[in-house]
């Protein structure tokens, strides 16, 4: 019998998890991200790796925040700095 997926699991899958695979050699899940993250993030960052041992939905959310949201925040900050440099010249 296949266990019923939780609402949190369904929401995560709909929002940013495109595919999940297991690597028995490293004992990690590789979580492929959905669009637009898959295309917009660099190739070495358009997926998440998480250890199978101790895996929880909260750890997955924390990893998404650390890897994806922080990446976009960095890009936003870089764009702001560029804008400020341009504005300071006028």
C-alpha positions in Angstrom: 0.0 0.0 0.0 1.3 3.4 -1.0 1.2 5.9 2.0 -1.0 8.9 1.6 1.1 12.0 1.0 0.8 14.8 3.5 -0.5 18.3 2.5 3.0 19.7 3.1 4.5 17.0 0.8 2.0 17.8 -1.9 2.6 21.6 -1.6 6.4 21.1 -1.9 6.0 18.9 -4.9 3.8 21.4 -6.6 5.9 24.4 -5.8 9.5 23.5 -6.4 10.3 19.7 -6.6 10.3 18.4 -10.1 11.9 15.1 -9.5 13.5 13.2 -6.6 16.2 10.5 -7.0 18.3 8.5 -4.6 22.0 7.9 -4.8 22.9 4.8 -2.9 26.6 5.6 -3.1 26.3 8.9 -1.2 23.0 8.1 0.6 21.5 11.4 -0.6 18.4 12.5 -2.3 18.9 14.7 -5.4 16.0 17.0 -5.7 15.6 18.5 -9.2 13.9 21.9 -9.0 10.9 23.1 -11.1 10.9 26.0 -13.4 11.8 28.8 -13.2 14.5 27.8 -10.7 15.9 25.0 -12.8 16.7 27.4 -15.7 17.6 30.5 -13.7 20.0 29.0 -11.3 23.5 28.0 -12.4 23.9 24.3 -13.4 25.7 23.4 -10.3 22.9 24.9 -8.1 19.6 24.0 -9.9 19.1 21.0 -7.6 19.3 20.3 -3.9 21.2 17.4 -2.2 20.0 16.2 1.1 21.1 13.3 3.3 18.6 10.5 3.6 19.4 10.0 7.2 17.3 12.4 9.3 15.4 13.7 6.2 12.4 15.8 7.2 10.2 18.3 5.3 11.6 21.1 7.5 15.2 20.2 6.5 14.1 20.4 2.8 12.5 23.8 3.3 15.6 25.0 5.2 17.8 23.8 2.3 15.6 25.5 -0.3 15.9 28.8 1.7 19.6 28.4 2.0 20.4 27.5 -1.6 17.6 29.1 -3.6 16.3 32.1 -1.7 19.7 33.2 -0.6 20.9 33.0 -4.2 18.1 35.3 -5.4 18.8 37.7 -2.5 22.4 37.9 -3.5 21.5 38.7 -7.1 19.0 41.3 -5.9 21.7 42.9 -3.7 24.2 42.9 -6.6 21.6 44.6 -8.8 20.9 47.2 -6.2 24.6 48.0 -5.9 24.8 48.4 -9.6 21.9 50.8 -9.6 23.4 52.8 -6.8 26.8 53.1 -8.7 25.0 54.3 -11.8 22.9 56.8 -9.8 25.9 58.1 -7.9 27.4 59.2 -11.3 24.5 61.6 -12.0 
